[in-house]
Amino acid sequence: MNHDHILVVEDDPSSSELISYTLEQAGHRVVTVFNGDEAVRSVERSCPRLVTLDLLLPLQSGWEVLRAIRRHPRHHIATLPIIVVSALTSPHLRADLRKSGVDHCLPKPFSVTALRVLVCSLLAPSTDTVWDSPL
């Protein structure tokens, strides 16, 4: 088990449960939060190795969370790998997410295998962004 700490930011209980369970079964330590305010606090407090982020969240949107992370003064927080897991996946939106610093966008519904592969590739020691993977 690798015990990488991953933050799951998802307000939908069934999606949150599926993402958390999948990552825990792959050996990761998972912390789950359900709104944007908790997400920003949790990133600063627990410093995860990777974040999965829904866009439609209460209190602060996923976009606001993304901006807060990417503009953070601490380099290790500002450069965290981020996977957006969202039902909103138009090509225009994906392009905007890429420009905003998202490492990958995983459309809902998603394959748990695709999630595991993405997380593994983003946590690998030297990896490139996997936007155009065939998953």
N, C-alpha and C positions, 0 to 999 in steps of 0.2 A: 504494500500500500504506500502511496506517495504522500498522503496527508496534506496536499496543497489546499490552502484555504480559499474557498470560492464564495463570493457573495451573490446570492440570487435575489433579484429585485423584481417581484411579480405580485400583483394584487389579486389575481385569480387563483383561488385555492387549489383547483385541480391542476392547473399548469405549474404552480409553485411546487406542489407535491411531486409531480412527474419529473420536473427538472432536478429537484433536490434528491429524490430517490435514485435517479440515474447517475448523478454525480457521486453520491455516497457509495453506490455499488461499485463505482470505478475507483474507489479508494480516496476520494477527496473529502475534506472537512468542509461542511456547508453551513453557512449562516443565511437565513432567509429573512427578508424584510418586505413589507407590504405597501410602502408608499415612498415617495421621493424624499421627504424630509428624513425618514429613517435611513434611507440609502446613503445620503451624503454624510450623515453622522457616523454610520457604520464604516464607511470607507475610511474616514479619518481616524476612527477609534481602533479598528481591527486590521487595517491595511491588508486586504485580500490580495491574492496573486492574480485573480481574474474576476470579472463581473459579468453576469448575465442580466440584461436589462430590458424590461418591457417599456414601451413608449407611453402607453395609456395608464397613468398612475394617478392616485389621489394626492393632493397637497402640492406636489411638484411633479411636473411631467417628466417622462424619461429624457426628453430633450434638455430640460433644465438640469437634471442630474448629470447628463453627459457633459454639458457645458461646465458645470461645477468641477467635475473630475478633470477634464482637459485643461482647465484654467487654474488648477490647484498649484500653489507655490512649491509644494514638495514634488520633486521630479518623479519619485517612485509611485506617487499617486497619479500624477498627470499622465503618466505613460502606461497605466494599467491596461491590459488587454480587455476589450469590451466586446461581448457578443450581444447584439440586440435580438431578442426573441419576440416576434410580433406578428400579428395578423396583417398589419399594415406593411405591404412589401412591394409597392409599385416600383418600376424602374427609376422613376424620378426620385422617390423617397430613398431608395438604396443609394443613389448617387449623392444625395444630400448627406446621408449618414456617413458615407465613405469620406466626403470632404470634411465632415465634423470630427473625424478621428475614430470612427467605429471600425473594429477589426473584421467583423463579419456580421451579416444579418441572416438569421435563421427563421424562415417563415413558419408560422403556426398554420396548421398542425405540422409537427416536425417528427423526424425519425430519431429515436433515442440513440441509434448508432451514429447518425450524423452529429448529434450533440457531443457524444463521447469523442469522436474523431476530431471535431473542431477544438474542443477543450484541450485534448492531448497535443494537437499541433501548435496551439497558441502558447502552451506552457513548456513546449520543448525548448532546449537551450538556445538554439539559433533557428528562428523560423521566420518565414515571410508571411505576409497577410494572405489569407486563403479565400479571398472574395470569389474567385471564379472556380472554386472546387466543384466537381460534378455531383455533390451530395444532394 
